[in-house]
Amino acid sequence: MLFSLLFLLFLLNSVTGTCPKGTVSDPYSNKWKCLAFVTPGKLYLTADGFCNDEYNGHLTSVENGFVNMFISQNADTAFVNETAQRFWIGVNNVGGNGWTNMDGSNATYFDWAPEEPANSTGSNGCVSVNMKGLWYNDDCFTNYPYVCGVSELGVTPTTPSTETTTKPASVIEYGYYGNGEWYNVLYNVSELVSTVEGMIQNASLNHSLIDATWKCLAFVNQTKPYMVAEGYCKDKYNGDLVSVPNGFFNMFITQTANFPSTEVLSTFWIGVSNISGNGWTNIDGSNVTYSDWASSEPATATGSNGCVSVDSKGFWHNDDCYTDHYYVCEVPEVGVSSTPQPSDPTTTTAPDSVSCWSYIPFAIDYSSTLTAIDLQPASIIEYKHGGVNFYHVPYDVSELVSMVEDIEYDIYLTDSYIDTGIFGLLYLGVFDYKDGIPINSVIFAGRASLYYNISDTQSRIDFLTANGNTVTIVLVNPGLDLTDITQLRNVNIVQWSEDSTELLTNIQKGMECGGGSPVYRPCKKWFSFAPDTSNTLSGTDFGTQIAFLKKESSTINRPDKIQVVYLNDPIYSYYDWNHPESFSYYNPFYITDQNASMIFNLNKTLSTLYEDYYPAHVNKMVFQPPFVAWVSVSNTSTYENYGGADEVVQKLKDAGFQLTFFLLGPDVDASKLQNYTTNFVYWKNMSNPQPDDWENIRMKAYGCEN
C-alpha cells in the first residue's frame, strides 16, 4: 500500500520535471532521468537509432525493479493501442559476450519470464518486455514499440563521443549503431555536393558497440555475381565488399538493407568467402572472427560455392558465387586510407535506397526555351521541336550522371513542344518489359504547348499510363500558358521548385510505387545474333532467315539484352546491348540485302562478334556473363569457310559465351564444327519458316535449359 502511494506521487510529480517535451520523468533511475514511449514499432537497432537521432539517447537501461515496474506500467498505458504487447528496452546480447545495455553500460538487473533467456545471442539476443514487466530474449528483427532513455534538459549524455568528420558521397551514412540515414534522389551536382558536405558523423554514437574498421557503407541497388560486385566496390568506392566484425554490425547492415523505405531483400552478398578452399577469409584481407551461419550451413563451402550471402534475418549462407545478389561496399572516409586493419568482420551485400520501386524514364527539353537545363535530373531521352535523341540504357548512376552532364541545349532552336517528348517516350524499350513494375514517365518542359492536336496527344498519354503507369510533366519555366496541357487527362503537372526536396515530393505524389519484379523472357541472359549475310544462301532463304530472327527477337521482352552483328566484309554494323528503343519502333533485323561478293567465313564472323563484345566489356565493365550467341553457318565446303576459328572461339568461351550454331541448309557438315561447339540447331529445309523441331529445342537454343 505504501509503495503504491509513493508510486502514485512519483507519477504525479513526473508532469513537472525538467524532461524534454513528449517525455516523462523517471524518478527511480540514476542513468536516464526521462523516458520516451515511442510508436509505431521498429526493429531493434532501428528503434535505438531513433532514440539517438530524436533524443540524443538510447533504448533505456533498467537498473532495478522500481525502474522495471515504472516503465512497464507506463507502457501499459502508452502502448494500449498497439497490437504487440511487448516493447524493446536497451538490454541485449547481440555480440554474444554477455548482457549489456545499448548505452554502453553493463546490465545488472534482470526479470526473465519462465524458461528465459533462450537462444540468447545474435539476431535473437534482444530483450523485449511485456506489460507485466517480464523479460524475453526476442528476435531483433521484430517490430515492437520501444522506450528511449533521455537525458534531462541541459545534461549531456555520457556515451562516448567521436570526432566530427565529413564523409564521402554514398547512398546512406551510418554510425556505430542505430539506423541508416537515407538521402533523397539527387537532382544535380550542386545538390550532391551539398548533401555530401552535410553528411557529418553523429558525435554521440557509441564506438564500442559496432567497432567496425569501415565507417562508411554503400548499399548498392543492383544485383551482380560475387566478384563483379567486389570489382564495383573497388572501382567505384576504392573499397571492398564489407567485412563484419560482430553481431551488432551484422544486425545493423541487415536491418538497414531491409529498412522500410527500401525494397525488401531476400539475400545479399558480403565479403566473406572460401573460394581458395583454405578457410573463410574477408576479401579485404582481414580475418573472419565472427559468423552467424543459418541452419545446416556452411555446406559445399569452397570454390564457386564458397561465397557468403546474408538473408533478411542476418543469417549467413554459403552460396553460388555466380548468383546475382545486391551487395554492400566498404567505403573509406575522406582522408582515411582504404587499407583495412585485420579485425573480426563478416561481409554482406545490400541494396541502395529506392524512394519509389518503379522504372522512371525521363524526357528533357533541350531547346533554348529551357532556362534551367543545368538543374535537371538524369534522363533517358532528350527532345526539341522536330527531333528526339535516345540515350542507351545507363548501367549505373555514375554513367547516368555523365550522360546528363554531357547534354547541351540548342541555343538556336526557340521552339519545343511537350508532345515531342511524349512521342519519344512511347518508343522506349522499358514498355516491352511487361513485368508488373510501374513505369513513371517524367517530362521536363520549357514550354507547355502542343504541336499536335489534343486527341492525338491524349492517345499517346493513354498508352503511357496503361496498366497503372503514370506521366508527370514538370514545368521548368514559370508563367507558362497552360491552355493546352490542362485539357489532358491522366497527367500530373508539377511546377519547378528550387527546393529540391519540395520538387521531389511533388513529383513523387503522382507516381505509382511498388509491385512486380524484374522478368526476363525467355531467361536472364545477354543475347547476340550473328546472321549470315554472305552470298551462300539464295535470296529467298536469306529472307526466311531474317524473318525468323526478327520474329524470335521480338519474344525477348528486354530489347537492351540484345546485340545483333552483321558482317559485310570488310564493314560490319551492329545493334548493341543496352539499346534504349522498343522493338515496335526499331527492330534490329532491318537488313534486306546480302553481300553478293562476300564468301561465308566463320572465323571472320566470330571475330566480329568478339570485337563487338570486347571494347564494351573493357571500357564499361558492364556486360557480364552469361552470354548466348546464335551464329548462322551456311557453308562448310572448304577450310576457308569454317576453319581457323579455334583462337577466337576460346576467347569467346573464356568471356562466358555459349555458342549455338544454326546450320542453314542440308549441306552444312556439323562434324567439321564440333571442335568449336556441340550446340547445333539444324535447319535443313529452309522452305520451312523455322528450324527443324524448333518448338522442342527452342529453350535450349536460348541457353535457358540444359
CORKA-V470031 format. One record per residue. PHI is phi as a letter, one per 40 degrees, with the letter a starting at -180 (999 if undefined). PSI is psi in radians with two decimals (999 if undefined). NEAR is the number of other ideal C-beta (glycine too) atoms within 8 Angstrom. Layout:
PHI:PSI:NEAR, PHI:PSI:NEAR
This chain:
999:-0.80:4, c:-0.74:5, c:-0.75:6, c:-0.70:7, c:-0.80:8, c:-0.71:8, c:-0.75:10, c:-0.74:8, c:-0.69:8, c:-0.66:11, c:-0.76:7, c:-0.67:7, c:-0.43:10, c:-0.31:12, c:-0.47:5, b:0.35:4, c:-2.96:11, b:0.56:7, c:2.70:12, c:2.73:8, d:2.38:3, g:-0.01:4, b:2.90:12, b:2.66:10, c:2.42:12, b:1.75:13, c:-0.19:8, c:-0.19:9, b:2.42:12, c:-0.10:3, b:-1.22:9, b:1.94:13, c:-0.23:13, b:2.64:15, b:2.50:15, b:2.19:13, c:1.95:12, b:2.31:11, b:2.82:9, c:3.06:6, c:2.66:11, b:2.87:12, c:2.80:11, d:-1.00:16, c:-0.54:14, c:-0.69:12, c:-0.80:15, c:-0.66:16, c:-0.67:13, c:-0.75:14, d:-0.70:18, c:-0.78:16, c:-0.72:9, c:-0.63:7, b:0.02:10, f:0.62:7, b:-2.66:14, a:2.97:15, d:2.41:15, c:2.53:14, c:2.83:16, b:1.96:12, c:-0.46:10, a:3.12:8, c:-0.55:7, c:-0.81:7, c:-0.75:13, c:-0.78:13, c:-0.71:10, d:-0.80:13, c:-0.83:16, c:-0.62:13, c:-0.63:9, c:-0.66:11, c:-0.61:14, d:-0.56:9, c:-0.80:7, c:-0.57:9, b:0.40:14, c:-0.50:6, c:0.05:4, c:2.44:10, c:-0.80:3, c:2.21:11, b:0.60:7, b:2.86:11, a:2.73:13, c:2.48:16, b:3.13:14, c:-0.05:15, c:2.39:12, a:2.86:13, b:0.72:13, d:-0.68:14, c:-0.20:11, g:0.20:9, b:0.35:5, h:2.90:5, c:2.15:9, b:2.94:13, b:2.68:13, c:-0.32:13, c:0.06:14, g:-0.16:10, c:2.84:8, c:2.53:7, c:2.14:11, b:-0.14:4, b:2.47:10, a:2.63:7, a:1.18:8, c:2.46:9, c:2.85:8, d:2.44:4, g:0.25:4, b:2.69:10, c:2.65:9, b:2.62:6, f:0.95:6, c:0.36:8, b:3.00:10, g:-2.35:11, c:-0.13:15, b:0.20:11, c:0.55:14, b:2.52:12, c:2.16:13, b:2.75:13, b:2.38:15, c:3.11:11, c:-0.07:9, c:0.05:5, g:0.13:12, c:2.49:10, c:2.58:14, b:2.34:13, c:2.25:13, b:2.92:11, c:2.02:8, c:-0.22:15, c:0.30:12, c:2.50:11, c:1.90:7, b:2.65:14, c:2.95:15, a:2.87:15, b:2.14:15, c:2.39:16, c:2.22:16, b:2.38:16, c:2.68:11, c:2.77:10, d:2.34:7, g:-0.03:4, b:2.23:7, c:2.30:4, c:2.66:9, c:0.17:3, c:2.60:10, d:2.54:7, b:2.91:6, b:2.68:11, c:2.38:6, c:2.13:6, b:2.59:9, c:2.36:7, b:2.81:14, c:2.97:10, c:2.40:6, a:3.00:12, c:-0.68:10, b:2.85:12, b:2.73:10, a:2.73:11, b:-2.66:12, c:-0.14:11, a:3.03:14, g:-2.71:15, b:2.79:13, c:2.71:11, b:2.12:8, c:2.43:10, b:2.58:8, c:2.80:8, d:2.29:6, c:2.45:9, c:-0.39:10, a:3.06:10, c:-0.65:7, c:-0.78:6, c:-0.63:10, c:-0.80:10, c:-0.78:8, c:-0.71:8, c:-0.77:11, c:-0.73:11, c:-0.46:7, c:-0.08:6, c:1.39:11, b:2.32:8, c:2.33:13, c:2.22:9, c:-0.09:8, b:0.21:8, c:2.67:13, c:1.92:13, d:-0.70:9, c:-0.38:6, c:-0.85:11, c:-0.83:13, f:0.80:11, c:2.46:12, c:-0.70:10, c:2.17:12, c:-0.11:7, b:2.51:13, b:2.56:15, b:2.07:14, c:1.87:16, c:2.11:16, c:1.02:10, a:2.53:9, c:2.30:5, a:2.72:12, c:2.89:10, d:-0.97:14, c:-0.51:7, c:-0.71:10, c:-0.77:15, c:-0.72:12, c:-0.67:9, c:-0.75:15, d:-0.69:16, c:-0.84:10, c:-0.70:6, c:-0.70:9, b:0.02:12, f:0.64:6, b:-2.72:13, a:3.00:15, d:2.49:19, c:2.48:16, c:2.73:22, b:1.94:15, c:-0.41:14, a:-3.14:13, c:-0.58:14, c:-0.79:13, c:-0.72:13, d:-0.78:17, c:-0.67:15, c:-0.89:13, c:-0.57:16, c:-0.79:16, c:-0.58:15, c:-0.69:14, c:-0.51:16, b:0.43:12, d:2.43:12, d:-0.46:4, c:-0.03:7, b:2.94:14, c:2.31:7, c:2.26:6, c:2.79:12, c:-1.07:5, b:2.80:10, a:2.69:15, c:2.53:19, b:3.10:19, c:-0.03:18, c:2.39:17, a:2.84:12, b:0.77:13, c:-0.66:10, c:-0.33:7, g:0.15:7, b:0.28:5, h:2.87:4, c:2.19:9, b:2.84:13, c:2.51:14, c:-0.25:12, c:0.05:13, g:-0.14:8, c:2.85:13, c:2.61:8, c:2.01:13, b:0.01:7, b:2.52:12, a:2.77:8, a:1.19:11, c:2.46:9, c:2.93:8, d:2.37:5, g:0.19:4, b:2.70:10, c:2.60:10, b:2.60:6, f:0.99:6, c:0.27:8, b:2.99:9, g:-2.36:6, c:-0.17:7, b:0.20:11, c:0.57:13, b:2.57:13, b:2.18:16, b:2.78:15, b:2.37:16, c:-3.10:10, c:-0.14:11, b:0.04:8, g:0.08:12, c:2.53:12, c:2.56:15, b:2.32:13, c:2.26:13, b:2.86:12, c:2.05:7, c:-0.23:13, c:0.02:6, c:2.52:9, c:2.09:6, b:2.77:14, c:3.01:15, a:2.82:16, b:2.27:19, b:2.45:16, c:2.36:18, b:2.16:14, c:2.54:13, c:2.76:10, c:2.23:8, g:0.06:4, b:2.35:7, d:2.54:4, c:-0.04:7, c:2.00:5, c:2.70:13, c:2.43:6, d:2.31:6, a:-2.92:13, b:1.32:8, b:2.79:19, b:2.56:17, b:2.52:18, b:2.82:20, b:2.36:17, a:3.04:14, c:2.91:14, c:2.76:10, c:2.28:13, b:2.12:10, c:-0.55:9, a:1.95:10, c:1.72:9, a:2.93:12, c:2.40:9, b:1.50:10, c:2.51:12, b:2.58:13, b:2.26:18, b:2.26:14, c:2.08:17, b:0.41:13, c:3.01:14, c:-0.07:9, c:-0.26:11, c:1.87:17, c:-0.23:7, b:0.64:9, d:-0.59:10, c:-0.15:5, c:0.01:9, c:2.69:13, c:-3.13:9, c:2.65:9, b:2.93:14, b:-0.68:12, b:2.78:17, b:2.63:12, a:2.76:14, a:3.10:13, c:2.13:10, g:0.08:4, a:2.66:7, b:2.34:11, b:2.22:8, c:2.36:11, b:2.51:11, c:2.74:9, c:2.07:10, c:2.54:11, c:-0.64:7, a:3.14:9, c:-0.64:7, c:-0.79:7, c:-0.65:10, c:-0.78:10, c:-0.75:10, c:-0.70:8, c:-0.77:12, c:-0.71:11, c:-0.45:7, c:-0.14:6, c:2.27:11, b:2.23:5, c:2.70:9, c:1.84:9, c:-0.27:5, c:-0.19:5, b:2.00:10, c:-0.06:6, b:2.48:9, a:2.68:15, b:2.39:11, d:-0.66:16, c:-0.32:12, c:-0.76:15, c:-0.70:15, c:-0.76:15, d:-0.76:10, c:-0.70:13, c:-0.52:14, d:-0.52:12, b:0.30:11, c:2.48:14, c:-0.30:14, d:-0.46:9, c:-0.11:11, c:-0.25:11, c:-0.85:12, f:0.95:7, b:0.20:9, g:-0.14:7, c:2.27:12, c:2.64:15, b:1.99:13, b:1.71:15, c:2.40:14, b:2.25:12, b:2.13:15, c:2.08:13, b:2.42:14, c:-0.36:10, b:2.77:12, b:0.32:12, c:2.74:8, b:2.50:11, c:-0.72:7, c:3.05:7, c:2.92:6, d:-0.77:9, c:-0.69:6, c:-0.79:9, c:-0.70:14, c:-0.67:10, c:-0.60:8, c:-0.67:12, c:-0.66:14, c:-0.63:9, c:-0.80:9, c:-0.47:14, b:0.14:10, c:2.70:7, f:0.59:3, g:0.10:8, c:2.91:12, b:2.79:14, b:2.25:14, b:2.27:15, b:2.12:13, b:2.02:13, c:1.86:12, c:-0.64:13, c:2.55:12, c:2.86:6, g:0.53:3, c:2.71:8, c:2.00:6, c:0.25:8, d:-0.79:7, c:-0.93:12, c:-0.38:12, c:-0.18:7, c:-0.13:6, c:2.51:11, c:2.75:5, f:0.64:8, b:2.33:10, c:2.24:10, b:2.19:10, b:2.36:12, c:2.37:8, d:2.48:12, b:2.45:8, c:-0.29:5, c:1.84:6, c:-0.60:11, c:-0.78:7, c:-0.75:8, c:-0.82:13, c:-0.75:12, c:-0.78:8, c:-0.65:10, c:-0.76:13, c:-0.41:10, d:-0.62:7, c:0.05:9, c:2.66:13, b:2.09:10, b:2.47:10, g:2.69:7, h:2.61:8, g:2.99:8, a:2.69:6, d:2.32:7, b:2.38:10, b:1.93:10, b:2.30:8, c:-0.38:9, a:3.04:9, c:1.60:4, a:2.87:12, c:2.26:11, b:2.29:14, b:2.37:16, b:2.25:14, b:1.47:15, c:2.76:12, c:2.13:13, b:0.26:11, c:-3.08:14, c:0.20:10, c:-0.86:9, c:2.65:14, c:2.83:5, d:-0.67:7, c:-0.78:7, c:-0.63:11, c:-0.78:12, c:-0.65:8, c:-0.74:11, d:-0.84:14, c:-0.70:12, c:-0.69:9, c:-0.82:11, c:-0.66:12, c:-0.77:10, c:-0.79:8, c:-0.74:8, c:-0.51:15, c:-0.20:8, c:-0.17:8, c:2.08:12, c:-0.08:10, b:1.67:11, d:-0.50:12, c:-0.10:11, c:0.17:10, b:2.40:15, b:2.36:13, b:2.21:13, b:2.18:13, b:2.24:11, b:1.95:12, b:1.45:10, d:2.13:9, c:0.19:3, b:2.42:5, b:2.70:9, b:2.74:5, a:2.75:9, b:1.96:7, c:2.81:9, d:2.72:11, g:0.35:10, c:2.39:14, c:-0.31:13, c:2.68:10, c:2.70:12, c:-0.54:10, c:-0.40:5, c:-0.68:7, a:1.83:9, c:2.27:8, c:-0.32:10, c:1.08:11, c:-0.25:6, c:2.41:8, b:-0.20:4, b:2.52:4, c:2.91:10, c:1.81:10, c:-0.34:5, b:0.03:5, c:2.22:12, c:2.46:9, c:2.28:13, a:1.87:10, c:-0.68:14, c:-0.76:10, c:-0.68:9, c:-0.83:14, c:-0.60:14, c:-0.70:10, c:-0.72:12, c:-0.78:14, c:-0.69:12, c:-0.62:8, c:-0.62:14, c:-0.78:15, c:-0.83:9, c:-0.72:8, c:-0.70:12, c:-0.76:11, c:-0.75:7, c:-0.60:6, b:-0.35:9, f:0.64:10, c:-0.85:9, c:2.02:9, b:2.62:8, c:2.80:7, c:2.53:8, b:2.52:14, b:2.17:13, b:2.14:14, c:2.06:13, b:2.11:13, c:2.26:11, b:2.06:15, b:-0.18:11, a:2.14:13, b:0.42:10, c:-0.50:5, b:2.81:6, c:-0.57:6, d:-0.58:6, c:-0.73:12, b:-0.25:11, c:2.99:8, g:0.24:5, b:0.14:12, d:-0.76:8, c:-0.82:6, c:-0.56:11, c:-0.73:12, c:-0.68:8, c:-0.75:9, c:-0.74:14, c:-0.70:9, c:-0.55:6, c:-0.22:12, h:0.31:8, c:2.39:12, c:2.11:9, c:2.20:12, b:2.06:14, c:2.21:14, c:1.98:11, c:1.85:12, c:1.97:14, g:2.93:11, c:-0.21:5, c:-0.03:7, c:2.25:11, c:1.88:7, c:-0.49:10, c:-0.46:5, c:-0.13:7, b:-0.03:14, c:-0.32:8, c:-0.18:4, c:-0.81:10, a:2.80:10, b:0.17:4, c:1.72:10, b:2.43:10, b:2.09:14, c:2.36:9, b:1.24:13, c:-0.63:8, b:1.73:7, c:0.11:12, c:-0.28:4, c:2.57:8, c:-0.14:5, a:2.88:6, c:2.92:11, c:2.37:9, f:0.62:7, c:-0.75:9, c:-0.53:5, c:-0.41:5, b:-0.01:10, d:-0.90:9, c:-0.57:9, c:-0.67:10, c:-0.58:10, c:-0.10:11, g:0.32:10, c:-0.10:8, a:2.73:4, c:999:2
